[in-house]
Amino acid sequence: MKRYLTLIVVSIIILGSVLSGCSQVGDNGQPPQAEASRKDVLGPGKRVVFGFYTDSGTKAKDSVTNNIKLLDEVAFFWYSFEENGKLKRVGNVDLSLKEATQKGGAKAYALIHNMGVDQFDSQLAHQVLANQAIRGDLIKNLVALTIEENWDGVAIDIEKIPPDDRNNYSTFINELHSALKVKDKVLNVSIAAKYQDVPTDLWSGAFDYAAIGKAADQVVLMTYEEHGLSTTQGPIASQGWVNRVINFTIDKIPRDKIVMGLPVYASNWASNKPTVPTYLSYAKAMELAMKNDVRILYDETQQVPHFTFTEAGVRHEIYLENVRSLTAKLDIAKKNQLHGVAIWKLGIEDPTLWTDVLKDYGSHQ
């Protein structure tokens, strides 16, 4: 979620109320009675529609509530952690929305990230992951959170991890999974997309696909930001690129654990800021096309919609995702028999995503 988050998290209201590092509760040393929350979304034959929820106003809430029957899982972008392993709230935590999601039949996950004011915090990730004791405290606190607030599981979105912490991160995921499974909780992990493994890469090197795929219950493959912050203009996720990423991944991670990312946003590349795109909702992109009276073109080969216009001497090139391109991406998930798809992010999508693309896909119908 990605380099895109560096542009949206500035708007998140930091509440700063720290959740104390409490120990696990209710652990009587006995195995769980049943895997009610896990078995509903895990295992061969399960196909899930997963959505990321961020604090982006009423449209995000409307997207969850209006489409709850098509959503199998929702991860709420509300939590981070400190250097000592304690958790903190960094979003507008609304547990009533979480409860409504669960009552609607979808699983709700507490999403934990290392996003700072304007970027992912590499140093924070290192300090916690590289210290066995602190890493253990973070795990205890995550398990306690799921019990105290009745989450169905945890979604981990730690990014920009130093490459030297590759093994530490894999160990963390393995240890966290073991602790959550005892409590019948799901572990969902988001990882950067890549089509080759370069362990020294600053963005994706820390993600050992095989190790993570072995440990996690679900792996969200962030198949977007092929072009984004710090790159020049181009598709958010072209068909060729997505196929290369999937072909690489299915050799490392079981297909029934892979949840393929679906981007539903648009990128506005301006000629005066060639490597800093503005991120737009689908509705805003369509508004710009109408305002400037331009036709939306479609690249048949790469399955990418795009258009250009010039305003005040600045050339704008817009790449977006619509029902046609998202259907093509869903076809990749179906063809490769993946576990499901993950929407980044709820509330900014083309409304026909629900009526024309995903209506017959997920397990929760």
N, C-alpha and C positions, 0 to 999 in steps of 0.2 A: 503495500500500500504505500509506501513507495515514495519515491522521490516526490510524488504528488503531495504527500502529507506535509512536506516542508512549507507548502504554500497555504495550507488550510488550518494548521494547528495553531497559528498565531491567533486565530479567532476563538479558540477554545477557552472557556472561562476556567482558570486554574483555581480550584476550590482549596487545595492544599490541606485538606483534612486527612491526616495520616491514620491509616488503619494499623493498629498496634500489632506487633509480631506475636500473635497468640498461637498457642499450640493446637494440634488437632484435637477435636472434641468427639466424644462418643466412640472412641476406638476401643473396643472390648477385646481386640485381638482375634476376633472371629472373621471368617470370610463373609463377604456380602451375601445377603439372602437371595438376591436376584439382580441381574444386570438390566433393569428396566430402562434406565436412561441410555445405556450404551447400545443395547441390542436394537433399539429402534432406528438407529442411524448408521450402525456399523455392520460390516460383513458383506459377503458376496451377494450380488443382486440388488443391493440398496443403491438408489440414485437420489442424491440430495441437491436441493437448491439452497444455497447458503448466502446470507446477506450480511454485509458490514454496515453497522449503524454508527454514525457519528453525530455530534451535536450540530446539525445543520438546519434547525428550525422545524416548523410544522410539516414541511414536505417529507422529511425523513420519517416522522411519526406516522404520517398518512400512508406512506409507502408500506410500512410494516403492518399497520392495522388493516388497510384495504386489501392487502395481498397475502394475509397470514395463511390462507388455505393453500397457497402455492409455495410457501416458505417452509423448509424443513428445519433450518437452523439460522439463528441470528447471533452475531458477535457484537457486543456493545463496547465501543472504544472509550472506556471510562477509567482505566487504571494504569498506573505506572509503578515504579519502585525507586527506592533510595539506595545509597551506597552501602547501607547496613542490612539490606534485604527486606526492609519494611515496605509495605505497600502504601500507595497514596492515590487518592482520587484526583483525576485531572480532567474530569468532564462533568457534565450536569447529570449526575447519577439519579435516575428515576426508576426505582425498583418496581413501581406500579406498572411501568411499561414492560419491564422484564416479565412480570407476573402475567400481564395480558398476553404477551407472546407465548408463554408456556400454556396458558389456558386455551389459546387458539390452536394448540397442538404442535408448536415448533419448539425445538430445544433452544435454550438461551445460554450463551457463553460469556463469561467475563473476559474481555480482551485486555491483555497486559502488554505495554509497549515501552520503548525507551525514547520516546519523542520529547525533545526539549522545546524551547521557545520557537525555534525556527529550523531545527534539523534533528536527526537521530543522534543520540549521545553515545559515541563510540567509547569514551572513557568510562561512562557509567556501566556499559555492558561489560567491559573488561574487568572493572573492579569487582563486580558481582560474580561473573562467570569464572574468573580465575582463582577465586578464594573459596575453598571447599566448605568452610564453615558458613560463610555468608550465603553461598549458593544453597546450602541446606536450609538456612533460615528462610530464604525466599520461597523455597518449595513448601515448607511447613505453613507459611503464611498464605500461599495460594490455595492449598488444600483447605485451610481453615476458612478462607473467604467463600469457597464454594459451598461449604456446609452452613455457615452463618447466614449467608444471603440466598441460599438454595439455588445456586447455579447448577446447570446440567454438566458443565465442564469449563475448561479454560482454553482460551485462544491466545497463543503466543505470537506476538509480532515484534520481535527484537531485530532491528536492522542496523546496517553499517557496523557490524561486529568486526573487530580487528581480525585479520586472517590468522594471526598467531593463536587466536582463541577458538579455532575450528574444533579441536578435540574437546575443549572445555564446554562449548555449546552443545555438542553431541551428547556429552556426559550429562549435562543439565536436562536435556530433553528426555533421556533415558531414565534418569532418577525421578523426574517429575511424573513421567508416565506411570512408573511403578507405584508412586505415592497416590496418584489420582485413581488408579484402577482399583486399589483396595477400597476406596470410597465410592466405587461405581460411577466415576466421573470420566468424561471424555477429554482427551487432549488433542487439540487442533493446533497446527503449527503453520505459519505463513513463511514461505521462502522465496528468495529472489529467483526469477527465471533465468536460465542459461542453457546453452546447447553444447557446452564443453566445460570441463572442470579445470579451472585455473585456481589452485589453492591460494595463490598470492593476490588474487583480484580483490580490490578494496570493497567492492559492492557484494559480490557473490561468493568470494573465496571461502568464507567461514561456513558455508552450508555444504556439509557432506551429505549429499542426497541419499546415499545408501544407508548411512548410519541413522539419519533422521527418519527415513522411510521405515526402518526396522523398529524404531522406538515409538513413533507417534501413532495415534489412532487415525488421524486425517492430516493430510498435507495440502495446504492451499498453495498452488503454484501460481505465482503472481505474473501471469502472462499478459502483462501490459507494461507501458513505459518502454517499449522498444525505442521510441523517441520521446523525450521529455526534458525535464530540467537538466541543463548542462549539455544537451545535444542540439544539433541543428534540427530543422523541421523535418517531419516525416510521420508515417502512420503510428498510431498508438499501439497497434498490434496487428501487423500484416499476416495474411494467411500463411505465407511461406515461413515467416519467423516463428509463429505459433506451432506449426508442424514440426519445425526443427527442435524446438524446446520439448514438445511432447515426445518425439521419437527418442530424444536423449534421456528423458526422465523415466519412461516406462521400462528402461533397462536397469534402473536403479531403485525405483519405488514401486511397490505393488499397485496395479491399476485400481484395485478396490479401495485404495487409500487416497488417490490423487483427486483433488478438487480443483478444476481448472478455472482460473480467474476470467471473469467477463468484465471488461471496462465499459462503463456506460456514460462516460464523460467525454468532453471535447477539448481539444487543445488549439489555442489561438496563437499562431506564430507571427509576430510583428517584425518587419524588416529593421526597425530601430533597436530591437532587443532579440537578436537572432538565436540566443540560447536560453532565453527565459520566457517560456510560453505562459500564457494566461489560461487557467483551467476553467472550463465553462460547463454548465449543465446542458443537456440535450436541448431543452427549451430555449436557452439563451443562444445557442448556436443557430437554431432555426430562426430565431428572431433577427439575428444578424444577417442571415441569408435573405430574409424577406425585406428587411430595411434597405439593404444594398441592391436588391433586385437582381440576385445572382442565382444561377442554376447549380444545384448540388450534383457534382459529377460522381461517377462510381468506377473504381478500378476493378475490372472483372477478374484480373489475375490475382491481385492481392486482397480482394474483397474489402475494399476500403472506400468509404464516402469522404469527399473533400470538396472545398470550394475556396475561391480567392476573391478579394476585393481590395480596393485602395481607398483610404480615407485620410484626408489632410496630408497627403504626400507619403503616407506610410502604407506599405503593402502588407496585407494580412492573409495568411494561409491557414485555413481551418481544417483540422482532421477530426472526425467524429465517429460515433458508432450508432447505427440505426437498426431497425428490425432486420434488414437484409444482411448486414455484416454480422450481427449477433446470431442470426440463424446459422450462418456459415460456421461460426465458431462453435455453436452448440453441436453441429454435425461432427466436428472433430472430436468432441467429448463422447458422442455416441459411437462413432466409428471405432474409437480406441477403448470403448467400454470402461470409461473412467467412473470414479465414484460420484462425481457431480460437478457442479459449477458454482463459483463464488462471485457475487455481484459487488463490484467496487464502484460506487457506494450507493446505498439506498436513498431515494429521494431526488435524484438528479437524472433518472433514466427516461428513455423514450417509453411512454405508457404502454405502447404495444408490445414491450418486452413481456408483459404478463399475459396479454390476450393472444398474441400471435407467435411467441417464441417458447415460453416456458410452461404453458397451460397444461401440457400432458407429460411433463418430464419428471418431476420429483416424486418422492415416495409418499409425501403427505398431500393427498388429494381429497 
